[in-house]
Amino acid sequence: MSVKDVCVERFKQLCAERKIKINELANISGVTPSTAYSMMDANRRDISITTIKKFCDGLEITLGEFFSAPEFDGLEQEIR
């Protein structure tokens, strides 16, 4: 799984915990729904650290809290 895939899965998990949809997260985060959906699309996976930060702000969590999930610890090295 790529780091982008893990980010998307983490946002899905956080949305499920809060019982909100990704477009609701986009609205409360000041991100357009199209940006959220392009991130969710496996063929595009268009995601930036700025978007991640905005989503974290919308969820009222820090970047540290977002990235402190075991899924991120299990990622393989990108440099080969």
The first five atom37 places (N, CA, C, CB, O) and aatype in JSON, in Angstrom:
{
  "aatype": [12, 15, 19, 11, 3, 19, 4, 19, 6, 1, 13, 11, 5, 10, 4, 0, 6, 1, 11, 9, 11, 9, 2, 6, 10, 0, 2, 9, 15, 7, 19, 16, 14, 15, 16, 0, 18, 15, 12, 12, 3, 0, 2, 1, 1, 3, 9, 15, 9, 16, 16, 9, 11, 11, 13, 4, 3, 7, 10, 6, 9, 16, 10, 7, 6, 13, 13, 15, 0, 14, 6, 13, 3, 7, 10, 6, 5, 6, 9, 1],
  "atom_mask": [
    [1, 1, 1, 1, 1],
    [1, 1, 1, 1, 1],
    [1, 1, 1, 1, 1],
    [1, 1, 1, 1, 1],
    [1, 1, 1, 1, 1],
    [1, 1, 1, 1, 1],
    [1, 1, 1, 1, 1],
    [1, 1, 1, 1, 1],
    [1, 1, 1, 1, 1],
    [1, 1, 1, 1, 1],
    [1, 1, 1, 1, 1],
    [1, 1, 1, 1, 1],
    [1, 1, 1, 1, 1],
    [1, 1, 1, 1, 1],
    [1, 1, 1, 1, 1],
    [1, 1, 1, 1, 1],
    [1, 1, 1, 1, 1],
    [1, 1, 1, 1, 1],
    [1, 1, 1, 1, 1],
    [1, 1, 1, 1, 1],
    [1, 1, 1, 1, 1],
    [1, 1, 1, 1, 1],
    [1, 1, 1, 1, 1],
    [1, 1, 1, 1, 1],
    [1, 1, 1, 1, 1],
    [1, 1, 1, 1, 1],
    [1, 1, 1, 1, 1],
    [1, 1, 1, 1, 1],
    [1, 1, 1, 1, 1],
    [1, 1, 1, 0, 1],
    [1, 1, 1, 1, 1],
    [1, 1, 1, 1, 1],
    [1, 1, 1, 1, 1],
    [1, 1, 1, 1, 1],
    [1, 1, 1, 1, 1],
    [1, 1, 1, 1, 1],
    [1, 1, 1, 1, 1],
    [1, 1, 1, 1, 1],
    [1, 1, 1, 1, 1],
    [1, 1, 1, 1, 1],
    [1, 1, 1, 1, 1],
    [1, 1, 1, 1, 1],
    [1, 1, 1, 1, 1],
    [1, 1, 1, 1, 1],
    [1, 1, 1, 1, 1],
    [1, 1, 1, 1, 1],
    [1, 1, 1, 1, 1],
    [1, 1, 1, 1, 1],
    [1, 1, 1, 1, 1],
    [1, 1, 1, 1, 1],
    [1, 1, 1, 1, 1],
    [1, 1, 1, 1, 1],
    [1, 1, 1, 1, 1],
    [1, 1, 1, 1, 1],
    [1, 1, 1, 1, 1],
    [1, 1, 1, 1, 1],
    [1, 1, 1, 1, 1],
    [1, 1, 1, 0, 1],
    [1, 1, 1, 1, 1],
    [1, 1, 1, 1, 1],
    [1, 1, 1, 1, 1],
    [1, 1, 1, 1, 1],
    [1, 1, 1, 1, 1],
    [1, 1, 1, 0, 1],
    [1, 1, 1, 1, 1],
    [1, 1, 1, 1, 1],
    [1, 1, 1, 1, 1],
    [1, 1, 1, 1, 1],
    [1, 1, 1, 1, 1],
    [1, 1, 1, 1, 1],
    [1, 1, 1, 1, 1],
    [1, 1, 1, 1, 1],
    [1, 1, 1, 1, 1],
    [1, 1, 1, 0, 1],
    [1, 1, 1, 1, 1],
    [1, 1, 1, 1, 1],
    [1, 1, 1, 1, 1],
    [1, 1, 1, 1, 1],
    [1, 1, 1, 1, 1],
    [1, 1, 1, 1, 1]
  ],
  "atom_positions": [
    [[0.85, -1.18, 0.0], [0.0, 0.0, 0.0], [0.9, 1.24, 0.0], [-0.97, 0.0, 1.23], [1.91, 1.29, 0.7]],
    [[0.53, 2.24, -0.78], [1.32, 3.46, -0.85], [0.95, 4.41, 0.29], [1.13, 4.16, -2.2], [-0.08, 4.23, 0.94]],
    [[1.79, 5.39, 0.52], [1.5, 6.37, 1.57], [0.21, 7.14, 1.26], [2.69, 7.36, 1.72], [-0.54, 7.48, 2.17]],
    [[-0.04, 7.41, -0.02], [-1.29, 8.09, -0.4], [-2.5, 7.22, -0.08], [-1.29, 8.45, -1.89], [-3.51, 7.71, 0.42]],
    [[-2.38, 5.91, -0.36], [-3.47, 4.99, -0.04], [-3.73, 4.95, 1.46], [-3.14, 3.57, -0.55], [-4.89, 4.93, 1.89]],
    [[-2.67, 4.95, 2.25], [-2.83, 4.91, 3.71], [-3.48, 6.21, 4.2], [-1.45, 4.7, 4.4], [-4.31, 6.17, 5.1]],
    [[-3.11, 7.34, 3.62], [-3.73, 8.62, 4.0], [-5.23, 8.57, 3.73], [-3.08, 9.8, 3.24], [-6.03, 8.98, 4.57]],
    [[-5.61, 8.08, 2.56], [-7.03, 7.99, 2.21], [-7.75, 7.07, 3.18], [-7.2, 7.5, 0.76], [-8.83, 7.4, 3.67]],
    [[-7.17, 5.91, 3.47], [-7.8, 4.98, 4.4], [-7.93, 5.58, 5.79], [-7.0, 3.68, 4.48], [-8.92, 5.35, 6.48]],
    [[-6.94, 6.36, 6.2], [-6.99, 7.01, 7.51], [-8.14, 8.02, 7.55], [-5.64, 7.71, 7.83], [-8.88, 8.08, 8.54]],
    [[-8.3, 8.82, 6.49], [-9.42, 9.77, 6.46], [-10.76, 9.04, 6.44], [-9.31, 10.69, 5.24], [-11.71, 9.48, 7.08]],
    [[-10.85, 7.94, 5.71], [-12.09, 7.16, 5.71], [-12.41, 6.67, 7.12], [-11.98, 5.95, 4.74], [-13.55, 6.72, 7.57]],
    [[-11.38, 6.2, 7.82], [-11.55, 5.71, 9.19], [-12.03, 6.83, 10.11], [-10.22, 5.12, 9.72], [-12.97, 6.64, 10.88]],
    [[-11.39, 7.98, 10.02], [-11.76, 9.11, 10.87], [-13.17, 9.61, 10.57], [-10.76, 10.26, 10.7], [-13.91, 9.98, 11.48]],
    [[-13.54, 9.62, 9.3], [-14.9, 10.02, 8.93], [-15.91, 9.02, 9.47], [-15.04, 10.15, 7.4], [-16.97, 9.41, 9.97]],
    [[-15.61, 7.74, 9.36], [-16.52, 6.71, 9.86], [-16.71, 6.85, 11.37], [-15.99, 5.3, 9.52], [-17.82, 6.71, 11.87]],
    [[-15.62, 7.11, 12.09], [-15.71, 7.29, 13.54], [-16.62, 8.46, 13.9], [-14.32, 7.52, 14.13], [-17.33, 8.41, 14.9]],
    [[-16.59, 9.51, 13.08], [-17.37, 10.71, 13.35], [-18.73, 10.7, 12.66], [-16.59, 11.93, 12.93], [-19.53, 11.63, 12.79]],
    [[-18.98, 9.62, 11.91], [-20.24, 9.46, 11.17], [-20.5, 10.62, 10.21], [-21.4, 9.33, 12.16], [-21.6, 11.17, 10.15]],
    [[-19.44, 10.98, 9.45], [-19.58, 12.0, 8.42], [-19.08, 11.43, 7.1], [-18.8, 13.3, 8.8], [-18.29, 10.49, 7.07]],
    [[-19.53, 12.02, 6.02], [-19.09, 11.62, 4.68], [-17.92, 12.51, 4.27], [-20.27, 11.71, 3.65], [-17.7, 13.58, 4.84]],
    [[-17.18, 12.05, 3.26], [-16.0, 12.79, 2.82], [-16.37, 14.18, 2.31], [-15.26, 12.02, 1.74], [-15.6, 15.12, 2.49]],
    [[-17.54, 14.33, 1.68], [-17.92, 15.67, 1.22], [-18.24, 16.59, 2.39], [-19.13, 15.59, 0.27], [-18.03, 17.8, 2.3]],
    [[-18.73, 16.04, 3.5], [-18.95, 16.84, 4.7], [-17.61, 17.29, 5.28], [-19.75, 16.04, 5.76], [-17.46, 18.43, 5.72]],
    [[-16.65, 16.38, 5.28], [-15.3, 16.74, 5.74], [-14.72, 17.85, 4.88], [-14.37, 15.51, 5.71], [-14.12, 18.79, 5.4]],
    [[-14.92, 17.75, 3.58], [-14.43, 18.8, 2.68], [-15.06, 20.15, 3.05], [-14.75, 18.45, 1.21], [-14.36, 21.16, 3.14]],
    [[-16.36, 20.16, 3.25], [-17.06, 21.41, 3.57], [-16.57, 22.03, 4.88], [-18.55, 21.17, 3.65], [-16.34, 23.24, 4.93]],
    [[-16.41, 21.23, 5.93], [-15.97, 21.8, 7.21], [-14.5, 22.16, 7.2], [-16.25, 20.82, 8.34], [-14.02, 22.9, 8.06]],
    [[-13.76, 21.64, 6.19], [-12.32, 21.9, 6.11], [-11.97, 23.02, 5.15], [-11.6, 20.65, 5.68], [-10.81, 23.42, 5.04]],
    [[-12.98, 23.54, 4.44], [-12.71, 24.6, 3.47], [-12.05, 24.08, 2.21], [0.0, 0.0, 0.0], [-11.32, 24.81, 1.53]],
    [[-12.32, 22.82, 1.88], [-11.77, 22.19, 0.69], [-12.94, 21.88, -0.23], [-10.94, 20.88, 1.04], [-14.02, 21.52, 0.24]],
    [[-12.75, 22.03, -1.52], [-13.84, 21.73, -2.44], [-14.11, 20.23, -2.45], [-13.52, 22.23, -3.87], [-13.18, 19.43, -2.32]],
    [[-15.37, 19.84, -2.58], [-15.68, 18.41, -2.68], [-14.93, 17.72, -3.82], [-17.17, 18.21, -2.86], [-14.57, 16.55, -3.71]],
    [[-14.7, 18.44, -4.92], [-13.97, 17.82, -6.04], [-12.54, 17.47, -5.64], [-13.95, 18.76, -7.25], [-12.0, 16.46, -6.1]],
    [[-11.92, 18.29, -4.8], [-10.58, 17.97, -4.3], [-10.62, 16.71, -3.44], [-10.0, 19.16, -3.48], [-9.75, 15.85, -3.55]],
    [[-11.64, 16.62, -2.59], [-11.78, 15.43, -1.74], [-12.0, 14.19, -2.59], [-12.94, 15.61, -0.76], [-11.39, 13.15, -2.33]],
    [[-12.85, 14.28, -3.59], [-13.13, 13.11, -4.42], [-11.94, 12.73, -5.3], [-14.34, 13.37, -5.29], [-11.74, 11.55, -5.57]],
    [[-11.15, 13.7, -5.73], [-9.95, 13.35, -6.52], [-8.93, 12.64, -5.63], [-9.32, 14.61, -7.16], [-8.16, 11.81, -6.11]],
    [[-8.92, 12.96, -4.35], [-8.05, 12.26, -3.42], [-8.53, 10.82, -3.23], [-8.01, 12.99, -2.06], [-7.72, 9.9, -3.13]],
    [[-9.84, 10.63, -3.19], [-10.4, 9.3, -2.95], [-10.32, 8.38, -4.18], [-11.84, 9.44, -2.51], [-10.35, 7.16, -4.04]],
    [[-10.23, 8.96, -5.36], [-10.18, 8.19, -6.6], [-8.85, 7.47, -6.72], [-10.41, 9.11, -7.82], [-7.8, 8.09, -6.82]],
    [[-8.9, 6.14, -6.72], [-7.68, 5.32, -6.76], [-6.85, 5.57, -8.01], [-8.04, 3.85, -6.68], [-5.64, 5.37, -7.99]],
    [[-7.48, 6.01, -9.09], [-6.73, 6.28, -10.33], [-6.01, 7.62, -10.29], [-7.67, 6.24, -11.51], [-5.08, 7.85, -11.07]],
    [[-6.44, 8.52, -9.4], [-5.83, 9.85, -9.35], [-5.03, 10.06, -8.08], [-6.91, 10.92, -9.44], [-3.87, 10.48, -8.14]],
    [[-5.62, 9.78, -6.94], [-4.96, 9.93, -5.63], [-4.2, 11.25, -5.54], [-4.0, 8.76, -5.38], [-3.05, 11.3, -5.1]],
    [[-4.88, 12.32, -5.96], [-4.29, 13.66, -5.91], [-4.41, 14.19, -4.49], [-4.98, 14.62, -6.94], [-5.5, 14.58, -4.06]],
    [[-3.31, 14.19, -3.75], [-3.34, 14.62, -2.35], [-2.05, 15.37, -2.03], [-3.53, 13.39, -1.39], [-0.96, 14.98, -2.46]],
    [[-2.21, 16.44, -1.28], [-1.05, 17.23, -0.89], [-1.03, 17.37, 0.62], [-1.06, 18.63, -1.57], [-2.04, 17.13, 1.29]],
    [[0.11, 17.75, 1.15], [0.21, 17.93, 2.6], [-0.69, 19.08, 3.04], [1.68, 18.21, 3.02], [-1.2, 19.07, 4.16]],
    [[-0.9, 20.07, 2.17], [-1.8, 21.18, 2.5], [-3.23, 20.68, 2.66], [-1.74, 22.27, 1.42], [-3.93, 21.09, 3.59]],
    [[-3.67, 19.8, 1.76], [-5.01, 19.23, 1.88], [-5.13, 18.38, 3.13], [-5.34, 18.39, 0.63], [-6.13, 18.44, 3.83]],
    [[-4.11, 17.59, 3.42], [-4.11, 16.78, 4.64], [-4.25, 17.68, 5.86], [-2.81, 15.93, 4.74], [-5.03, 17.38, 6.76]],
    [[-3.5, 18.77, 5.89], [-3.56, 19.71, 7.02], [-4.96, 20.32, 7.15], [-2.51, 20.83, 6.86], [-5.49, 20.43, 8.26]],
    [[-5.55, 20.71, 6.03], [-6.9, 21.29, 6.08], [-7.91, 20.28, 6.6], [-7.32, 21.79, 4.69], [-8.78, 20.62, 7.41]],
    [[-7.81, 19.03, 6.14], [-8.71, 17.99, 6.64], [-8.5, 17.76, 8.13], [-8.5, 16.68, 5.88], [-9.46, 17.58, 8.87]],
    [[-7.25, 17.75, 8.56], [-6.96, 17.6, 9.99], [-7.57, 18.75, 10.78], [-5.44, 17.52, 10.24], [-8.14, 18.54, 11.85]],
    [[-7.45, 19.97, 10.26], [-8.05, 21.13, 10.93], [-9.57, 20.94, 11.03], [-7.72, 22.43, 10.16], [-10.16, 21.23, 12.07]],
    [[-10.18, 20.46, 9.95], [-11.62, 20.23, 9.96], [-12.04, 19.16, 10.97], [0.0, 0.0, 0.0], [-13.12, 19.23, 11.56]],
    [[-11.17, 18.18, 11.17], [-11.43, 17.12, 12.14], [-10.99, 17.49, 13.55], [-10.73, 15.85, 11.71], [-11.21, 16.75, 14.51]],
    [[-10.36, 18.66, 13.65], [-9.84, 19.16, 14.93], [-8.82, 18.21, 15.54], [-10.99, 19.39, 15.91], [-8.85, 17.91, 16.74]],
    [[-7.9, 17.75, 14.67], [-6.78, 16.94, 15.12], [-5.51, 17.55, 14.54], [-6.94, 15.45, 14.68], [-5.55, 18.31, 13.58]],
    [[-4.38, 17.21, 15.14], [-3.1, 17.69, 14.64], [-2.57, 16.75, 13.57], [-2.08, 17.84, 15.79], [-3.03, 15.62, 13.43]],
    [[-1.6, 17.22, 12.82], [-0.93, 16.34, 11.86], [-0.28, 15.16, 12.58], [0.13, 17.12, 11.05], [-0.28, 14.04, 12.08]],
    [[0.26, 15.42, 13.76], [0.87, 14.36, 14.56], [-0.13, 13.28, 14.91], [0.0, 0.0, 0.0], [0.17, 12.09, 14.84]],
    [[-1.33, 13.7, 15.29], [-2.38, 12.72, 15.62], [-2.78, 11.93, 14.38], [-3.6, 13.42, 16.22], [-3.03, 10.72, 14.45]],
    [[-2.85, 12.62, 13.24], [-3.23, 11.94, 12.01], [-2.2, 10.87, 11.64], [-3.37, 12.95, 10.87], [-2.56, 9.74, 11.31]],
    [[-0.93, 11.24, 11.7], [0.13, 10.33, 11.25], [0.57, 9.32, 12.32], [1.32, 11.13, 10.81], [1.4, 8.45, 12.04]],
    [[0.04, 9.43, 13.53], [0.44, 8.49, 14.58], [-0.45, 7.24, 14.6], [0.4, 9.18, 15.95], [-0.85, 6.77, 15.66]],
    [[-0.74, 6.74, 13.43], [-1.52, 5.51, 13.3], [-0.57, 4.38, 12.9], [-2.68, 5.67, 12.24], [0.39, 4.61, 12.16]],
    [[-0.82, 3.18, 13.37], [0.08, 2.06, 13.08], [0.23, 1.78, 11.58], [-0.41, 0.83, 13.77], [1.24, 1.22, 11.16]],
    [[-0.78, 2.15, 10.79], [-0.7, 1.92, 9.34], [0.49, 2.66, 8.73], [-1.99, 2.36, 8.66], [1.1, 2.17, 7.78]],
    [[0.81, 3.83, 9.26], [1.94, 4.58, 8.73], [3.26, 3.95, 9.15], [1.88, 6.04, 9.2], [4.23, 3.98, 8.39]],
    [[3.3, 3.39, 10.34], [4.53, 2.75, 10.82], [4.88, 1.52, 9.99], [4.39, 2.36, 12.28], [6.06, 1.17, 9.88]],
    [[3.88, 0.88, 9.42], [4.11, -0.35, 8.67], [4.47, -0.14, 7.2], [0.0, 0.0, 0.0], [4.69, -1.12, 6.49]],
    [[4.52, 1.11, 6.74], [4.86, 1.35, 5.33], [6.3, 0.97, 5.05], [4.63, 2.83, 4.97], [7.19, 1.13, 5.88]],
    [[6.5, 0.45, 3.85], [7.85, 0.09, 3.43], [8.61, 1.35, 3.01], [7.81, -0.93, 2.27], [8.01, 2.38, 2.72]],
    [[9.92, 1.23, 2.99], [10.78, 2.34, 2.56], [10.47, 2.73, 1.13], [12.26, 1.96, 2.69], [10.26, 1.87, 0.28]],
    [[10.43, 4.03, 0.85], [10.21, 4.52, -0.51], [11.52, 4.52, -1.31], [9.61, 5.94, -0.48], [11.5, 4.41, -2.53]],
    [[12.63, 4.65, -0.61], [13.94, 4.67, -1.28], [14.43, 3.24, -1.41], [14.97, 5.54, -0.49], [14.5, 2.49, -0.44]],
    [[14.77, 2.88, -2.63], [15.25, 1.51, -2.86], [16.56, 1.53, -3.58], [14.24, 0.7, -3.66], [17.12, 0.48, -3.87]]
  ]
}
